[in-house]
């Protein structure tokens, strides 16, 4: 039987380091937010000319005489250009399109979106609230689901440890995409928040599979068998199932990433990173943390 608890301290150090780095990245330099959270205007252009570059499109937008629009231009994988600027109304938008036609030649406007700053701030607050509410809901649900375990063990610990593990998965995923947002055209938007909520659900499923087996084993454990041994048995009994489930899901996600629409690639990549982290943390972080917490309490 494999001892999954023996290398736990090394995984604790690794996970703690990743969480600290990710937490720092959230504030410095911080993620690149989409206009859904910041407010502003986003225009996606498909330029007919092969000679057009991000620099020429940016120069054309900057020469638009309607004040400081603070524009940025990114060239997308499809060859389109994504223009971000301060919020403009429909009249200025039409003037901008006419101006760009004169400057860079014919093009097709693929997408035009304008969101006010108030709406963007509201979406940002709701996104944070949704993550908090989901985490609290998981704690309460797991405490209720594990309420019938032997009295010497607290069902609340299962819920709290599960949420700590989930926060690890979400925080490290956010850290990865903060880095990506500064080197690619990725922006944090509501679809990214949706992916994080999906990761919460998927990751807690992996953790519950192991915790549920621990609960079953507690009722049949031998009298002198420690909680650590019982928990390690549970991991040995379930880790293959978790890996097989995650593996089959990842096959589908990689297919979507390479063959699916470009519009969902970042969403799919977020799920891939989150599921990989969730599988790792449910086996090497959640159970050892639960064992350590119970050991400390019984020693005190």
PAMI-11164 format. One record per residue (C-alpha): z, y, x. Coordinates in steps of 0.2 Angstrom, whole numbers, plus 5000, padded with zeros to 4 digits. Example, Ala and Ser with C-alpha at 12.3 -4.5 7.8 and 13.67 -1.06 7.14 Angstrom:
<sites>
503949785062503649955068
</sites>
This chain:
<sites>
500050005000499550175007500950305010500250465002501850555005501950525024500750665029501350785015502050915026500350935035499450965018500851085012500551185028498651185025498851225007500151365010499051435023497451435012498451514998499151655009497451695016496651694998498051804991497651935005495851925002496051964984496752134989495852165006494452175005494552114987493152044977491452124972491652154953490252154941489952294929490852194916492452244924492052404933490852484920489152554925487352504923486352354930484452344930483552184936481752224941480352104946479152204957477352154958477152224976477452094990477952235001479352294991481052275000482852314995482752475006481252544997481952514980483552594985482652744992481752764976483252754965484152874977482753004974483053004956483653184952485053144940486553174951487553054961487252874954487952784969486652654968486652484977485152364977485152174981483652064983483851904973483251724977481951734964481151894972481852004959482952164963484652194956485052384955486852434951487252614948488452724938488352714919486752804912486252824894484552774886483752934889484152934908483652744908481952784902481752924915482352814929481052684924479652814924480252874941480352704949478552664942477852814951478852774967478652584969477152544958477152424943478552314939479452214925481152254919481952084917483652154912484552314908486452314904487652464902489552444900490752584899492252594910493452574896492652414890492652354908494552384910494852294894493952144900494852144916496552144908496052004895495451894910497051904918498051874902496951724898497451644915499251684912499351614895498351454900499651424914501151454902500351344889500151204902502051214907502651204889501451064885501850954900503750984897503550924879502450774884503650714897505250744887505650554885505750524904507450464910508750594908509150614927507350684929506850854921505250864911505051044916504851004934503250904929502551064920503051184934502351074948500751054939500551244936500951274955499551154959498351234947498751404954498351334971496651274965496251434957496851554970495951464984494351454974494451644971494751664990493151574994492151674982492851844988492151805004490451744996490451914986490252015002488951905010487851864995487351944978488851854969489951964958491551914949491051924931491651844914490651684918491751664934493351684924492651554912492351434927494151464933494851424916493751264916494451224933496251244926495851114912494950994924496251004938497750974926496850824919496850744937498750794939499250724922498450554926499550534941501150604933500850494917500850344929502450404937503250424920502750244915503450184932505150264930505550154915505149994925505750044942506949934951508749994952508750034970506950104970506950294975505850424965504750434981504350254981503950254962502850414964501950334979501550184969500850294955499650384967499050214974498750154956497750304951496950394965495350284964495150334946495350514950494050504964492850404953492950534939492750684950491350604959490350564944490650744938490150814955488450714954488050804938488550974945487550964961486050914950486351074940486551174955484951124964483851094949484651204935484351384931484751524944485751614931487151474931487151424949488651534954489551464938489151284944489651314962491351384956491551214947491051114962492351204973493751194960493451014956493550964975495151064977495850994961495550814967496350854984497850944976498250814963498450684976499050764991500050914984500650894967501550724969502350764986502950924979503750844964504550714975505250844987505950954973506850804966507450744983508150924986509050934970509850754972510450804989511250964984
</sites>
